[in-house]
Amino acid sequence: MLAGLALVLTMSLVPAAVPSAAAHDCKCRFAGRDWSLGQRACFGPDGASRLMECRMNQNITAWVEVADGCPAAALGPPQGSVRGTLHGDGSSGPAVRATLSAAFRASAAAQP
């Protein structure tokens, strides 16, 4: 009976004796630097780009493929002009033209 109680007490302490991944601050390695769990990077075998994420697999860190290909940032075409930005409908409107003209005349008159 005492041996069974000792076994139960010992088994209840085992999870506390095994440190978690967070306690060790586990990292993945790529391109000569450390990457935290959840961070993503673009790389892959044979020069093919893949979006990979640093994750825990059993008791080790591993790179897991998230997507084929990598996202790319690019500038698109301009979204309207100053005229369209002022009104939101692409028109210049006489009130805005008059206001801008008056402001331009006032600033020109103020200069020596």
Secondary structure, 3 states (H helix, E strand, C coil): CHHHHHHHHHHHHHHHHCCCHHHHCCEEEECCEEEECCCEEEECHHHCCEEEEEEEECCEEEEEEEEEECCCCCCCCCCCCHHHHHHCCCCCCHHHHHHHHHHHHHHHHHCC
